[in-house]
Amino acid sequence: MDLSKSRSLNRLPSTNNSSKKDLMRYAGLSAQLLVAIGMAVFIGYKADHWLNSFPLFTSALPLLVLAAIFYKLVRDTSGRNNQDNGPDAGNKKDNETK
């Protein structure tokens, strides 16, 4: 067997940098989601024991965290095509024609 063929078989398919960047971005968002929900459950559990209440905070805090994380997720991913999120983001075309 030719050595050059065997070496080419062991190579992984190359991916471009933008897909790796997106993968790391979404992996970071999922890690934030898991940690935030875990902390909300823990804090809600401790608050319920401290206040001797039924599991109000244990259920309410994770729901609030989910709403906030989903809001952040939509806000972060809605501007994917527009890399410049500054105050002149909508006027980018106007600045190029000047």
N, C-alpha and C positions, 0 to 999 in steps of 0.2 A: 504494500500500500504506500502511496506517495505521502511523504511527511506534510507537504503543504495542504493536501486534502484533509488529513487528520487534524491539523491545527485549525483549519477553517470550520470543522464540525464542532469544535469545542467552544467556539465564540458564541457569546450571547448576542441576540439581535440588539443593535444599537437603537437607543431612543433619543429623541432630541431633548434639549435642556428644558423647554417649556413644559413638557409632560412630566419630567422629574420635579420641576418647580410646583406644578399643580398637585402632584402626588404628595409632596411634603406639606403643601398648604392645607390640603384636606386632612392629612394625617394629624396635623397640629390642631385643626378644628375639632376633630373627633376626640383627641386627647383632652382638649379643654372641656368638651361636653361631658366626658366621663368623670373628670375630676370635679367639675362644678356640681353635677348631680350627686356624686358621692358626698361632697362637703355639705350640700343642702340637706340631704337625708340625715347625716350625722348631726348637724346643728339643729335641725327640726326635732330629732329624737331627744337630744339633750334638753331643748327648750320645753318639750312636752313633759319630760320627767321633772324638770325644775318647777314648772307651773302646775304640775299634777292635773294636766288636762288630757282629754282624749287625743288621739293622734291627729290633731289639727295641723300643727306645724310640720309634722313628718310628711304629710301629704301636700300641704300648700306650698312650702318652700321649693321642693323639686319642680312643681308645676310653674312657679314663677321663674325659676332658673331656665326651664325648657323654653318658655316664651321669650326670655331675654336672649338666649343662645340662638334660637331660630330667627329672631329679629336681626341679630348680628350676622348670621349666616346669609340671610337674604340681602342685607346691606352690603356685605363684602363680595358676594358673588354676582350681584346685579351689575356692577361696573366693570366686568371682566374685559369688555371690548375697549373701554375707555381707560387707558393707562394713566392719563393725567387727571387726577381727581381734585385738582386745585380749583380756585375760584374761577379761573378762565377755561374750565373744561368744556363748557358749552360753546365758547367763542373760539375754539381751536381753528376752525375753518376760516373765520374772519381774520385771525392773526396771520394765517398762511398767505392770504391774498394781498396783504399789505406790503 
